[in-house]
Amino acid sequence: MFATLSRSWSLIKASAAVLRSDSELLVFPLISSVAALLVAASFLLPLGLIGGPEALQRQWGEEGGSVAVALWTFAFYLTQYFVIFFFNSALVGAAMIRLKGGDPTVADGFRIAFSRIGAIFGYALIAATVGLLLRALQQRAGWLGRWVAGLLGVAWTVATFLAVPVLVAQNVGPIEALKQSASMLKRTWGENLVGNAGIGAVGGLLLFAVILLGGGLAILAGVQQMPAVAVGIGVLTVIIALLLGLVQAALSGIYSAALYRYASEGEAPQGFDSSQLGAAFRQKG
């Protein structure tokens, strides 16, 4: 556990050095978050106004309603995944320029993402289909379905970890990108992979600490009958948590670009340690 956290902290410092050199990389997760919220609102608000999925069931009947809900869910997944993959591709593309010694701009990141927009949409289409199938498995197969869906979800996450960097760096379609992602992971880190915590370990702990401390102070201020202070602490806690989320998203994009460089070229980018990148994944058991 402590070795994982130590390695994660080292990876955070190496990724943060890149982010300090190009702080504009934060623009991509910021816009992505706003766009994802707008997408969610555009799907959830109309559904809420008509009475939710149950209303569709009543209007279209049991079978027709199920189809309508499935189509709505698929459209939501597709749009949300496309937004996330598009801005992540822009972030990873810009990070790759920096890792090669260049000086990327926000425009460079968007140029790269737009040049691969067809492949990004195809990848989103595949991811939405997988997400819908896993959701159906969870809903229709009870606890066993949830357990199997969880395992399949983890396997999918690991196998596709380098898919976006492959899409960005190579002129290939989404299916080939998925194949190459799995192949590179298998070739570099071996069979039966499970992901280590990576940057998410330290980021998650920091976020938990901020929420715990901020929530505790807000409750204490409320108990002391200082409502204005309690509200202020609550707002500040939310802002810090959101900023941490943006920074972690940017660091994760930089980290995936560095891992791709390590897997494709066999060497760590400047500022990263080969042994740490080599321990990004481990064998089951």
CYANA upper distance limits for C-alpha pairs under 8 A (distance plus 0.5 A):
  1 MET  CA      5 LEU  CA      6.81
  2 PHE  CA      6 SER  CA      6.51
  3 ALA  CA      7 ARG  CA      6.58
  4 THR  CA      8 SER  CA      6.49
  4 THR  CA    196 ASN  CA      8.13
  4 THR  CA    197 ALA  CA      7.64
  4 THR  CA    198 GLY  CA      7.87
  5 LEU  CA      9 TRP  CA      6.53
  5 LEU  CA    198 GLY  CA      8.43
  5 LEU  CA    201 ALA  CA      7.11
  5 LEU  CA    202 VAL  CA      6.92
  6 SER  CA     10 SER  CA      6.83
  7 ARG  CA     11 LEU  CA      6.75
  7 ARG  CA    198 GLY  CA      8.00
  7 ARG  CA    276 GLN  CA      6.78
  8 SER  CA     12 ILE  CA      6.61
  8 SER  CA    197 ALA  CA      8.03
  8 SER  CA    198 GLY  CA      5.49
  8 SER  CA    199 ILE  CA      5.59
  8 SER  CA    200 GLY  CA      8.38
  8 SER  CA    201 ALA  CA      7.26
  8 SER  CA    202 VAL  CA      6.91
  9 TRP  CA     13 LYS  CA      6.74
  9 TRP  CA    199 ILE  CA      7.70
  9 TRP  CA    202 VAL  CA      7.04
 10 SER  CA     14 ALA  CA      6.76
 11 LEU  CA     15 SER  CA      6.54
 11 LEU  CA    198 GLY  CA      8.06
 11 LEU  CA    199 ILE  CA      7.15
 11 LEU  CA    255 TYR  CA      8.04
 11 LEU  CA    272 PHE  CA      7.67
 11 LEU  CA    276 GLN  CA      7.94
 12 ILE  CA     16 ALA  CA      6.27
 12 ILE  CA    199 ILE  CA      6.55
 12 ILE  CA    251 LEU  CA      7.41
 13 LYS  CA     17 ALA  CA      6.66
 14 ALA  CA     18 VAL  CA      7.36
 14 ALA  CA    271 GLY  CA      6.13
 14 ALA  CA    272 PHE  CA      6.21
 15 SER  CA     19 LEU  CA      6.85
 15 SER  CA    251 LEU  CA      6.06
 15 SER  CA    254 ILE  CA      6.47
 15 SER  CA    255 TYR  CA      6.68
 16 ALA  CA     20 ARG  CA      6.49
 16 ALA  CA    251 LEU  CA      7.01
 17 ALA  CA     21 SER  CA      6.91
 17 ALA  CA    271 GLY  CA      8.36
 18 VAL  CA     22 ASP  CA      6.86
 18 VAL  CA     95 ALA  CA      8.28
 18 VAL  CA     98 ARG  CA      7.80
 18 VAL  CA     99 LEU  CA      8.32
 18 VAL  CA    254 ILE  CA      8.06
 19 LEU  CA     23 SER  CA      5.65
 19 LEU  CA     24 GLU  CA      8.50
 19 LEU  CA     25 LEU  CA      7.23
 19 LEU  CA    250 ALA  CA      8.05
 19 LEU  CA    251 LEU  CA      7.70
 19 LEU  CA    254 ILE  CA      8.43
 22 ASP  CA    103 ASP  CA      8.27
 22 ASP  CA    104 PRO  CA      8.02
 24 GLU  CA    105 THR  CA      7.77
 24 GLU  CA    106 VAL  CA      7.03
 25 LEU  CA     29 PRO  CA      8.34
 25 LEU  CA     91 LEU  CA      6.73
 25 LEU  CA     94 ALA  CA      7.96
 25 LEU  CA     95 ALA  CA      8.28
 25 LEU  CA    106 VAL  CA      7.48
 25 LEU  CA    250 ALA  CA      7.08
 26 LEU  CA     30 LEU  CA      6.74
 26 LEU  CA    246 LEU  CA      7.18
 26 LEU  CA    247 VAL  CA      7.26
 26 LEU  CA    250 ALA  CA      6.41
 27 VAL  CA     31 ILE  CA      6.62
 27 VAL  CA    106 VAL  CA      8.01
 28 PHE  CA     32 SER  CA      6.49
 28 PHE  CA     87 PHE  CA      6.10
 28 PHE  CA     88 ASN  CA      7.62
 28 PHE  CA     90 ALA  CA      7.48
 28 PHE  CA     91 LEU  CA      6.41
 28 PHE  CA    106 VAL  CA      8.49
 28 PHE  CA    250 ALA  CA      8.28
 29 PRO  CA     33 SER  CA      6.46
 29 PRO  CA     87 PHE  CA      7.36
 29 PRO  CA     88 ASN  CA      7.86
 29 PRO  CA     91 LEU  CA      8.31
 29 PRO  CA    246 LEU  CA      6.31
 29 PRO  CA    249 ALA  CA      6.73
 29 PRO  CA    250 ALA  CA      6.89
 30 LEU  CA     34 VAL  CA      6.93
 30 LEU  CA    246 LEU  CA      6.83
 31 ILE  CA     35 ALA  CA      6.50
 31 ILE  CA     87 PHE  CA      8.24
 32 SER  CA     36 ALA  CA      6.46
 32 SER  CA     83 VAL  CA      7.07
 32 SER  CA     84 ILE  CA      6.63
 32 SER  CA     87 PHE  CA      6.33
 33 SER  CA     37 LEU  CA      6.72
 34 VAL  CA     38 LEU  CA      6.80
 35 ALA  CA     39 VAL  CA      6.65
 35 ALA  CA     83 VAL  CA      7.45
 36 ALA  CA     40 ALA  CA      6.66
 36 ALA  CA     80 GLN  CA      6.61
 36 ALA  CA     83 VAL  CA      7.13
 36 ALA  CA     84 ILE  CA      7.77
 37 LEU  CA     41 ALA  CA      6.60
 38 LEU  CA     42 SER  CA      6.55
 39 VAL  CA     43 PHE  CA      6.92
 39 VAL  CA     76 PHE  CA      8.26
 39 VAL  CA     79 THR  CA      7.70
 39 VAL  CA     80 GLN  CA      7.06
 40 ALA  CA     44 LEU  CA      6.37
 40 ALA  CA     76 PHE  CA      8.08
 40 ALA  CA     80 GLN  CA      8.16
 41 ALA  CA     45 LEU  CA      5.99
 42 SER  CA     46 PRO  CA      7.35
 43 PHE  CA     47 LEU  CA      7.01
 43 PHE  CA     76 PHE  CA      7.23
 44 LEU  CA     48 GLY  CA      6.48
 45 LEU  CA     49 LEU  CA      6.67
 46 PRO  CA     50 ILE  CA      7.02
 47 LEU  CA     51 GLY  CA      6.96
 47 LEU  CA     52 GLY  CA      5.53
 47 LEU  CA     53 PRO  CA      7.60
 48 GLY  CA     52 GLY  CA      5.36
 50 ILE  CA     55 ALA  CA      6.96
 51 GLY  CA     55 ALA  CA      5.66
 52 GLY  CA     56 LEU  CA      7.62
 53 PRO  CA     57 GLN  CA      6.96
 53 PRO  CA     65 GLY  CA      8.39
 53 PRO  CA     69 VAL  CA      6.90
 54 GLU  CA     58 ARG  CA      6.86
 55 ALA  CA     59 GLN  CA      6.65
 56 LEU  CA     60 TRP  CA      6.36
 56 LEU  CA     61 GLY  CA      8.18
 56 LEU  CA     65 GLY  CA      5.59
 56 LEU  CA     68 ALA  CA      7.53
 56 LEU  CA     69 VAL  CA      7.71
 57 GLN  CA     61 GLY  CA      5.66
 57 GLN  CA     62 GLU  CA      5.89
 57 GLN  CA     63 GLU  CA      8.38
 57 GLN  CA     64 GLY  CA      7.67
 57 GLN  CA     65 GLY  CA      4.54
 57 GLN  CA     66 SER  CA      7.19
 58 ARG  CA     62 GLU  CA      7.78
 58 ARG  CA     65 GLY  CA      7.67
 59 GLN  CA     65 GLY  CA      7.64
 60 TRP  CA     64 GLY  CA      5.33
 60 TRP  CA     65 GLY  CA      5.27
 60 TRP  CA     68 ALA  CA      8.44
 61 GLY  CA     65 GLY  CA      5.90
 62 GLU  CA     66 SER  CA      6.62
 63 GLU  CA     67 VAL  CA      6.92
 64 GLY  CA     68 ALA  CA      6.66
 65 GLY  CA     69 VAL  CA      6.58
 66 SER  CA     70 ALA  CA      6.58
 67 VAL  CA     71 LEU  CA      6.63
 68 ALA  CA     72 TRP  CA      6.60
 69 VAL  CA     73 THR  CA      6.51
 70 ALA  CA     74 PHE  CA      6.57
 70 ALA  CA    132 LEU  CA      8.34
 71 LEU  CA     75 ALA  CA      6.61
 72 TRP  CA     76 PHE  CA      6.69
 73 THR  CA     77 TYR  CA      6.64
 73 THR  CA    132 LEU  CA      7.88
 74 PHE  CA     78 LEU  CA      6.51
 74 PHE  CA    128 ALA  CA      6.70
 74 PHE  CA    129 THR  CA      7.61
 74 PHE  CA    132 LEU  CA      6.85
 75 ALA  CA     79 THR  CA      6.63
 76 PHE  CA     80 GLN  CA      6.50
 77 TYR  CA     81 TYR  CA      6.36
 77 TYR  CA    128 ALA  CA      5.57
 77 TYR  CA    131 GLY  CA      7.92
 77 TYR  CA    132 LEU  CA      8.31
 78 LEU  CA     82 PHE  CA      6.54
 78 LEU  CA    124 ALA  CA      6.21
 78 LEU  CA    125 LEU  CA      6.25
 78 LEU  CA    127 ALA  CA      8.10
 78 LEU  CA    128 ALA  CA      5.56
 79 THR  CA     83 VAL  CA      6.80
 79 THR  CA    124 ALA  CA      8.32
 80 GLN  CA     84 ILE  CA      6.77
 81 TYR  CA     85 PHE  CA      6.41
 81 TYR  CA    124 ALA  CA      5.70
 81 TYR  CA    127 ALA  CA      7.72
 81 TYR  CA    128 ALA  CA      7.46
 82 PHE  CA     86 PHE  CA      6.35
 82 PHE  CA    120 ILE  CA      7.23
 82 PHE  CA    121 PHE  CA      6.32
 82 PHE  CA    123 TYR  CA      8.48
 82 PHE  CA    124 ALA  CA      5.58
 83 VAL  CA     87 PHE  CA      6.89
 84 ILE  CA     88 ASN  CA      6.50
 85 PHE  CA     89 SER  CA      6.36
 85 PHE  CA    120 ILE  CA      6.97
 85 PHE  CA    124 ALA  CA      7.64
 85 PHE  CA    164 VAL  CA      7.76
 86 PHE  CA     90 ALA  CA      6.91
 86 PHE  CA    113 ALA  CA      6.50
 86 PHE  CA    117 ILE  CA      7.74
 86 PHE  CA    120 ILE  CA      6.90
 87 PHE  CA     91 LEU  CA      6.69
 87 PHE  CA    110 PHE  CA      8.33
 87 PHE  CA    113 ALA  CA      7.77
 88 ASN  CA     92 VAL  CA      6.52
 88 ASN  CA    164 VAL  CA      8.02
 88 ASN  CA    253 GLY  CA      7.23
 89 SER  CA     93 GLY  CA      6.36
 89 SER  CA    109 GLY  CA      8.09
 89 SER  CA    112 ILE  CA      8.01
 89 SER  CA    113 ALA  CA      5.99
 89 SER  CA    164 VAL  CA      6.54
 89 SER  CA    165 PRO  CA      7.69
 89 SER  CA    167 LEU  CA      8.36
 89 SER  CA    168 VAL  CA      6.75
 90 ALA  CA     94 ALA  CA      6.71
 90 ALA  CA    108 ASP  CA      8.34
 90 ALA  CA    109 GLY  CA      4.60
 90 ALA  CA    110 PHE  CA      5.70
 90 ALA  CA    111 ARG  CA      8.15
 90 ALA  CA    112 ILE  CA      6.63
 90 ALA  CA    113 ALA  CA      5.40
 91 LEU  CA     95 ALA  CA      6.62
 91 LEU  CA    109 GLY  CA      6.48
 91 LEU  CA    250 ALA  CA      7.79
 91 LEU  CA    253 GLY  CA      6.76
 91 LEU  CA    254 ILE  CA      8.13
 92 VAL  CA     96 MET  CA      6.57
 92 VAL  CA    109 GLY  CA      8.21
 92 VAL  CA    164 VAL  CA      8.18
 92 VAL  CA    165 PRO  CA      6.91
 92 VAL  CA    168 VAL  CA      7.90
 92 VAL  CA    253 GLY  CA      5.90
 92 VAL  CA    254 ILE  CA      6.71
 92 VAL  CA    256 SER  CA      7.92
 92 VAL  CA    257 ALA  CA      6.26
 93 GLY  CA     97 ILE  CA      7.06
 93 GLY  CA    108 ASP  CA      8.32
 93 GLY  CA    109 GLY  CA      6.03
 93 GLY  CA    112 ILE  CA      6.70
 93 GLY  CA    113 ALA  CA      7.97
 93 GLY  CA    165 PRO  CA      8.00
 93 GLY  CA    168 VAL  CA      6.49
 93 GLY  CA    169 ALA  CA      8.01
 93 GLY  CA    257 ALA  CA      8.46
 94 ALA  CA     98 ARG  CA      7.08
 94 ALA  CA    104 PRO  CA      5.99
 94 ALA  CA    105 THR  CA      7.54
 94 ALA  CA    106 VAL  CA      7.91
 94 ALA  CA    108 ASP  CA      6.83
 94 ALA  CA    109 GLY  CA      5.25
 95 ALA  CA     99 LEU  CA      6.66
 95 ALA  CA    104 PRO  CA      8.08
 95 ALA  CA    253 GLY  CA      8.01
 95 ALA  CA    254 ILE  CA      6.06
 95 ALA  CA    257 ALA  CA      7.04
 96 MET  CA    100 LYS  CA      6.76
 96 MET  CA    254 ILE  CA      8.28
 96 MET  CA    257 ALA  CA      6.41
 96 MET  CA    258 ALA  CA      8.15
 97 ILE  CA    101 GLY  CA      7.08
 97 ILE  CA    102 GLY  CA      5.61
 97 ILE  CA    103 ASP  CA      7.22
 97 ILE  CA    104 PRO  CA      6.44
 98 ARG  CA    102 GLY  CA      5.21
 98 ARG  CA    103 ASP  CA      6.13
 98 ARG  CA    104 PRO  CA      6.71
 99 LEU  CA    258 ALA  CA      7.88
 99 LEU  CA    269 PRO  CA      6.56
 99 LEU  CA    270 GLN  CA      7.56
100 LYS  CA    269 PRO  CA      8.16
104 PRO  CA    108 ASP  CA      6.47
104 PRO  CA    109 GLY  CA      7.91
105 THR  CA    109 GLY  CA      7.19
106 VAL  CA    110 PHE  CA      6.92
107 ALA  CA    111 ARG  CA      6.47
108 ASP  CA    112 ILE  CA      6.76
109 GLY  CA    113 ALA  CA      6.81
110 PHE  CA    114 PHE  CA      6.50
111 ARG  CA    115 SER  CA      6.64
112 ILE  CA    116 ARG  CA      7.07
112 ILE  CA    168 VAL  CA      7.51
113 ALA  CA    117 ILE  CA      6.51
113 ALA  CA    168 VAL  CA      7.84
116 ARG  CA    120 ILE  CA      6.63
116 ARG  CA    167 LEU  CA      7.69
116 ARG  CA    168 VAL  CA      7.45
116 ARG  CA    171 ASN  CA      8.49
117 ILE  CA    121 PHE  CA      6.61
118 GLY  CA    122 GLY  CA      6.77
119 ALA  CA    123 TYR  CA      6.63
119 ALA  CA    167 LEU  CA      7.59
119 ALA  CA    172 VAL  CA      8.01
119 ALA  CA    173 GLY  CA      5.70
119 ALA  CA    174 PRO  CA      5.83
120 ILE  CA    124 ALA  CA      6.66
120 ILE  CA    167 LEU  CA      7.99
120 ILE  CA    174 PRO  CA      7.52
121 PHE  CA    125 LEU  CA      6.63
122 GLY  CA    126 ILE  CA      6.86
122 GLY  CA    173 GLY  CA      8.10
122 GLY  CA    174 PRO  CA      6.22
123 TYR  CA    127 ALA  CA      6.62
123 TYR  CA    174 PRO  CA      5.40
123 TYR  CA    175 ILE  CA      7.95
124 ALA  CA    128 ALA  CA      6.44
125 LEU  CA    129 THR  CA      6.76
126 ILE  CA    130 VAL  CA      6.78
127 ALA  CA    131 GLY  CA      6.52
128 ALA  CA    132 LEU  CA      6.57
129 THR  CA    133 LEU  CA      6.71
130 VAL  CA    134 LEU  CA      6.65
131 GLY  CA    135 ARG  CA      6.61
132 LEU  CA    136 ALA  CA      6.68
133 LEU  CA    137 LEU  CA      6.69
134 LEU  CA    138 GLN  CA      6.71
134 LEU  CA    149 ALA  CA      5.94
134 LEU  CA    152 LEU  CA      8.35
134 LEU  CA    153 GLY  CA      7.95
135 ARG  CA    139 GLN  CA      6.77
135 ARG  CA    149 ALA  CA      8.19
136 ALA  CA    140 ARG  CA      6.52
137 LEU  CA    141 ALA  CA      6.24
137 LEU  CA    145 GLY  CA      5.81
137 LEU  CA    146 ARG  CA      7.47
137 LEU  CA    149 ALA  CA      6.91
138 GLN  CA    142 GLY  CA      7.03
138 GLN  CA    143 TRP  CA      8.12
138 GLN  CA    145 GLY  CA      5.30
138 GLN  CA    146 ARG  CA      4.91
138 GLN  CA    147 TRP  CA      8.45
138 GLN  CA    149 ALA  CA      6.64
139 GLN  CA    145 GLY  CA      7.85
139 GLN  CA    146 ARG  CA      8.08
140 ARG  CA    145 GLY  CA      7.52
141 ALA  CA    145 GLY  CA      4.76
141 ALA  CA    146 ARG  CA      7.68
142 GLY  CA    146 ARG  CA      6.90
143 TRP  CA    147 TRP  CA      6.65
144 LEU  CA    148 VAL  CA      6.61
145 GLY  CA    149 ALA  CA      6.32
146 ARG  CA    150 GLY  CA      6.47
147 TRP  CA    151 LEU  CA      6.91
148 VAL  CA    152 LEU  CA      6.64
149 ALA  CA    153 GLY  CA      6.37
150 GLY  CA    154 VAL  CA      6.78
151 LEU  CA    155 ALA  CA      6.75
152 LEU  CA    156 TRP  CA      6.54
153 GLY  CA    157 THR  CA      6.65
154 VAL  CA    158 VAL  CA      6.75
155 ALA  CA    159 ALA  CA      6.54
155 ALA  CA    194 VAL  CA      8.29
156 TRP  CA    160 THR  CA      6.53
157 THR  CA    161 PHE  CA      6.52
158 VAL  CA    193 LEU  CA      7.95
158 VAL  CA    194 VAL  CA      7.38
158 VAL  CA    195 GLY  CA      6.82
159 ALA  CA    178 LEU  CA      8.00
159 ALA  CA    181 SER  CA      6.92
159 ALA  CA    182 ALA  CA      5.36
159 ALA  CA    185 LEU  CA      7.82
160 THR  CA    164 VAL  CA      8.49
160 THR  CA    178 LEU  CA      6.45
160 THR  CA    181 SER  CA      6.34
160 THR  CA    182 ALA  CA      7.08
161 PHE  CA    181 SER  CA      7.31
161 PHE  CA    256 SER  CA      8.05
162 LEU  CA    166 VAL  CA      6.65
162 LEU  CA    178 LEU  CA      8.48
162 LEU  CA    181 SER  CA      5.40
162 LEU  CA    182 ALA  CA      8.33
162 LEU  CA    185 LEU  CA      8.44
162 LEU  CA    256 SER  CA      7.21
162 LEU  CA    259 LEU  CA      8.37
162 LEU  CA    260 TYR  CA      6.85
163 ALA  CA    167 LEU  CA      6.67
163 ALA  CA    174 PRO  CA      8.44
163 ALA  CA    177 ALA  CA      5.86
163 ALA  CA    178 LEU  CA      5.92
163 ALA  CA    180 GLN  CA      8.02
163 ALA  CA    181 SER  CA      5.65
164 VAL  CA    168 VAL  CA      6.65
164 VAL  CA    177 ALA  CA      8.22
165 PRO  CA    169 ALA  CA      6.48
165 PRO  CA    256 SER  CA      7.54
165 PRO  CA    257 ALA  CA      6.54
165 PRO  CA    260 TYR  CA      6.89
166 VAL  CA    170 GLN  CA      6.17
166 VAL  CA    172 VAL  CA      8.44
166 VAL  CA    177 ALA  CA      6.13
166 VAL  CA    180 GLN  CA      7.81
166 VAL  CA    181 SER  CA      7.38
166 VAL  CA    260 TYR  CA      8.11
167 LEU  CA    171 ASN  CA      7.32
167 LEU  CA    172 VAL  CA      6.87
167 LEU  CA    173 GLY  CA      7.73
167 LEU  CA    174 PRO  CA      7.56
167 LEU  CA    177 ALA  CA      6.35
172 VAL  CA    176 GLU  CA      6.53
172 VAL  CA    177 ALA  CA      6.77
173 GLY  CA    177 ALA  CA      6.61
174 PRO  CA    178 LEU  CA      6.70
175 ILE  CA    179 LYS  CA      6.78
176 GLU  CA    180 GLN  CA      6.54
177 ALA  CA    181 SER  CA      6.49
178 LEU  CA    182 ALA  CA      6.79
179 LYS  CA    183 SER  CA      6.53
180 GLN  CA    184 MET  CA      6.35
181 SER  CA    185 LEU  CA      6.72
182 ALA  CA    186 LYS  CA      6.58
183 SER  CA    187 ARG  CA      6.46
184 MET  CA    188 THR  CA      6.36
184 MET  CA    263 ALA  CA      6.68
184 MET  CA    264 SER  CA      7.68
185 LEU  CA    189 TRP  CA      6.05
185 LEU  CA    190 GLY  CA      7.42
185 LEU  CA    263 ALA  CA      7.80
186 LYS  CA    190 GLY  CA      5.02
186 LYS  CA    191 GLU  CA      6.02
186 LYS  CA    193 LEU  CA      8.23
188 THR  CA    263 ALA  CA      6.39
189 TRP  CA    193 LEU  CA      7.85
189 TRP  CA    278 GLY  CA      7.69
189 TRP  CA    281 PHE  CA      6.88
189 TRP  CA    282 ARG  CA      7.44
190 GLY  CA    283 GLN  CA      7.73
191 GLU  CA    283 GLN  CA      7.35
192 ASN  CA    283 GLN  CA      6.24
192 ASN  CA    284 LYS  CA      6.34
193 LEU  CA    281 PHE  CA      6.78
193 LEU  CA    282 ARG  CA      6.17
193 LEU  CA    283 GLN  CA      5.48
193 LEU  CA    284 LYS  CA      6.59
194 VAL  CA    281 PHE  CA      6.48
194 VAL  CA    282 ARG  CA      6.24
194 VAL  CA    283 GLN  CA      6.73
194 VAL  CA    284 LYS  CA      6.61
195 GLY  CA    280 ALA  CA      7.38
195 GLY  CA    281 PHE  CA      5.35
195 GLY  CA    282 ARG  CA      7.09
196 ASN  CA    279 ALA  CA      8.37
196 ASN  CA    280 ALA  CA      6.37
196 ASN  CA    281 PHE  CA      5.93
196 ASN  CA    282 ARG  CA      7.36
197 ALA  CA    201 ALA  CA      5.62
198 GLY  CA    202 VAL  CA      8.38
198 GLY  CA    280 ALA  CA      7.11
199 ILE  CA    203 GLY  CA      6.70
199 ILE  CA    248 GLN  CA      8.16
199 ILE  CA    251 LEU  CA      8.16
199 ILE  CA    252 SER  CA      7.24
200 GLY  CA    204 GLY  CA      6.11
200 GLY  CA    248 GLN  CA      8.10
201 ALA  CA    205 LEU  CA      6.84
202 VAL  CA    206 LEU  CA      6.63
203 GLY  CA    207 LEU  CA      6.65
203 GLY  CA    244 LEU  CA      8.13
203 GLY  CA    248 GLN  CA      6.87
204 GLY  CA    208 PHE  CA      6.57
205 LEU  CA    209 ALA  CA      6.58
206 LEU  CA    210 VAL  CA      6.68
207 LEU  CA    211 ILE  CA      6.71
207 LEU  CA    241 ALA  CA      6.62
207 LEU  CA    244 LEU  CA      7.41
207 LEU  CA    245 GLY  CA      8.48
208 PHE  CA    212 LEU  CA      6.46
209 ALA  CA    213 LEU  CA      6.40
210 VAL  CA    214 GLY  CA      6.28
210 VAL  CA    237 THR  CA      7.24
210 VAL  CA    240 ILE  CA      8.09
210 VAL  CA    241 ALA  CA      7.35
211 ILE  CA    215 GLY  CA      6.14
211 ILE  CA    237 THR  CA      7.01
211 ILE  CA    238 VAL  CA      8.48
211 ILE  CA    241 ALA  CA      7.76
212 LEU  CA    216 GLY  CA      6.40
213 LEU  CA    217 LEU  CA      6.63
214 GLY  CA    218 ALA  CA      6.58
214 GLY  CA    233 ILE  CA      6.84
214 GLY  CA    234 GLY  CA      7.00
214 GLY  CA    236 LEU  CA      8.48
214 GLY  CA    237 THR  CA      5.87
215 GLY  CA    219 ILE  CA      6.65
215 GLY  CA    233 ILE  CA      8.47
215 GLY  CA    234 GLY  CA      7.29
215 GLY  CA    237 THR  CA      8.11
216 GLY  CA    220 LEU  CA      6.63
217 LEU  CA    221 ALA  CA      6.59
217 LEU  CA    230 ALA  CA      7.88
217 LEU  CA    233 ILE  CA      7.61
218 ALA  CA    222 GLY  CA      6.69
218 ALA  CA    229 VAL  CA      7.86
218 ALA  CA    230 ALA  CA      4.81
218 ALA  CA    231 VAL  CA      7.53
218 ALA  CA    233 ILE  CA      6.13
218 ALA  CA    234 GLY  CA      6.50
219 ILE  CA    223 VAL  CA      6.67
219 ILE  CA    230 ALA  CA      7.30
220 LEU  CA    224 GLN  CA      6.72
220 LEU  CA    230 ALA  CA      8.28
221 ALA  CA    225 GLN  CA      6.83
221 ALA  CA    226 MET  CA      5.73
221 ALA  CA    227 PRO  CA      7.28
221 ALA  CA    229 VAL  CA      6.75
221 ALA  CA    230 ALA  CA      5.57
222 GLY  CA    226 MET  CA      5.95
222 GLY  CA    227 PRO  CA      5.99
222 GLY  CA    229 VAL  CA      8.40
222 GLY  CA    230 ALA  CA      6.12
226 MET  CA    230 ALA  CA      6.76
227 PRO  CA    231 VAL  CA      6.62
228 ALA  CA    232 GLY  CA      6.61
229 VAL  CA    233 ILE  CA      6.59
230 ALA  CA    234 GLY  CA      6.63
231 VAL  CA    235 VAL  CA      6.64
232 GLY  CA    236 LEU  CA      6.62
233 ILE  CA    237 THR  CA      6.50
234 GLY  CA    238 VAL  CA      6.82
235 VAL  CA    239 ILE  CA      6.77
236 LEU  CA    240 ILE  CA      6.65
237 THR  CA    241 ALA  CA      6.56
238 VAL  CA    242 LEU  CA      6.63
239 ILE  CA    243 LEU  CA      6.68
240 ILE  CA    244 LEU  CA      6.58
241 ALA  CA    245 GLY  CA      6.69
242 LEU  CA    246 LEU  CA      6.83
243 LEU  CA    247 VAL  CA      6.69
244 LEU  CA    248 GLN  CA      6.49
245 GLY  CA    249 ALA  CA      6.63
246 LEU  CA    250 ALA  CA      6.77
247 VAL  CA    251 LEU  CA      6.60
248 GLN  CA    252 SER  CA      6.50
249 ALA  CA    253 GLY  CA      6.84
250 ALA  CA    254 ILE  CA      6.88
251 LEU  CA    255 TYR  CA      6.50
252 SER  CA    256 SER  CA      6.64
253 GLY  CA    257 ALA  CA      6.84
254 ILE  CA    258 ALA  CA      6.77
255 TYR  CA    259 LEU  CA      6.65
256 SER  CA    260 TYR  CA      6.65
257 ALA  CA    261 ARG  CA      6.79
258 ALA  CA    262 TYR  CA      6.71
258 ALA  CA    268 ALA  CA      7.46
258 ALA  CA    269 PRO  CA      6.75
258 ALA  CA    272 PHE  CA      8.30
259 LEU  CA    263 ALA  CA      6.54
259 LEU  CA    268 ALA  CA      8.32
259 LEU  CA    277 LEU  CA      6.94
260 TYR  CA    264 SER  CA      6.36
261 ARG  CA    265 GLU  CA      6.20
261 ARG  CA    266 GLY  CA      7.82
261 ARG  CA    267 GLU  CA      7.55
261 ARG  CA    268 ALA  CA      7.25
261 ARG  CA    269 PRO  CA      7.37
262 TYR  CA    266 GLY  CA      5.36
262 TYR  CA    267 GLU  CA      5.34
262 TYR  CA    268 ALA  CA      5.47
262 TYR  CA    269 PRO  CA      7.69
262 TYR  CA    274 SER  CA      8.14
262 TYR  CA    277 LEU  CA      7.77
263 ALA  CA    267 GLU  CA      8.18
267 GLU  CA    274 SER  CA      7.11
268 ALA  CA    272 PHE  CA      6.22
268 ALA  CA    273 ASP  CA      6.68
268 ALA  CA    274 SER  CA      5.63
268 ALA  CA    277 LEU  CA      7.86
272 PHE  CA    276 GLN  CA      8.24
272 PHE  CA    277 LEU  CA      8.07
273 ASP  CA    277 LEU  CA      6.91
274 SER  CA    278 GLY  CA      6.38
275 SER  CA    279 ALA  CA      6.81
276 GLN  CA    280 ALA  CA      7.15
